[in-house]
Amino acid sequence: MTALAHSQLLRSLLARLREPAALRRGVMAGAAWGIALAAGLTALSAWQCGGICLDETAWLGITSVGTGILAIGPVAALGRTQAQARTPPSSDRSIASQV
């Protein structure tokens, strides 16, 4: 891949991440992943220790949701529905022709 095509692809991806729907999708997916992970780790901790420690649960919740938003969020934000995939945005249409 040439440097020009790479920079155009990067601009295209960054433009897609700036869309409000993509940001909402990324934050919601990342937060859902973090909440599920925190619930699972809290249940594991409660099973091993015999009770729930509130400070550990709060720490797990904060770090899991933050990690989910940073790690899973961009992956979910770049996803598209079938209707969106059929009609690419105007910034994406010129990339394939210049590669």
N, C-alpha and C positions, 0 to 999 in steps of 0.2 A: 504494500500500500504506500503510495507516495505521500510526501509531507502535506501536499495540498489537500488530498482526499482525507487524510487523517485530521487535519484542522477543520475541514468542513464537517466531518462526522462529529467531532467534538462540539462544534458550535450547534449542530443539530440536536445533539443530546442535551446540551445545556439549555437550549430553547424549550425543549420538551419538559425539562424539570422545572421551568419557570411557570408553566401553566398551572392555574389554580386547582384544576381537577387533579392533576398529577401530584401536587403537593398534599392535597387532602388525602388522596389514595395512599401515598407514601407514609404519612403520619399515622393514618388509621391502621394500616397494615403493620407498621412497626410497633405501634402501641399495643395492638392486639397480640402480636407475637410476644412482646415483653410481659404483658399481663399473664398470658398462658404459661410462660416460662417461670415467672415469679410464683404463680399458684402451684405449679408442679414442684419447684424447689422448696417452697414453704411446706407443702404436704410431706415431702421427703424428710425435711428437717423435723417436723412434728412427729412423724412416725419413728424416727431414730431417737429423738430426745424425750418423747412422751408429752410434749406440749409445744405451744407456739410462742416463740420469743418475738415480741413486737419490734424491737430495734432491728433484729435480723430480717424480719419480714419487710420493714420499711426500706432497709438498705437493698435487699434483693429487688424490691419493686422499682425503686428509683434507677438502679443500675440496669435492670433488665429492660425497662421501657426505654431508657436512653440508648442502650445498645441496639435495641430493636429498631428504633427510629433511624439511627445512623447506619445500621448494617442492612436491615431488611427494607427499610423505607425507599431507598433509591431503586432497588430491584422492582418493587411494586409500583413505584411512580412511573417507570418506563414501560409498564404493561399497557396494552391498548385493547379496546373492544374490537370485535370483528368489523363493525362499521367504520371505526377510526382507521383500522389497518387497510381498508379498501381505498380510502381517500386520504393520502398523505398530506401533511401541511405543506404550504408553499415553500418553506425553507428546505424540506427533504427532497423535493422532486428533482433538483439539479445535481444531487450527489452522484446518483448512479450513472448519469450521462457523462460525468467528468472523470470517472475512475478509469 
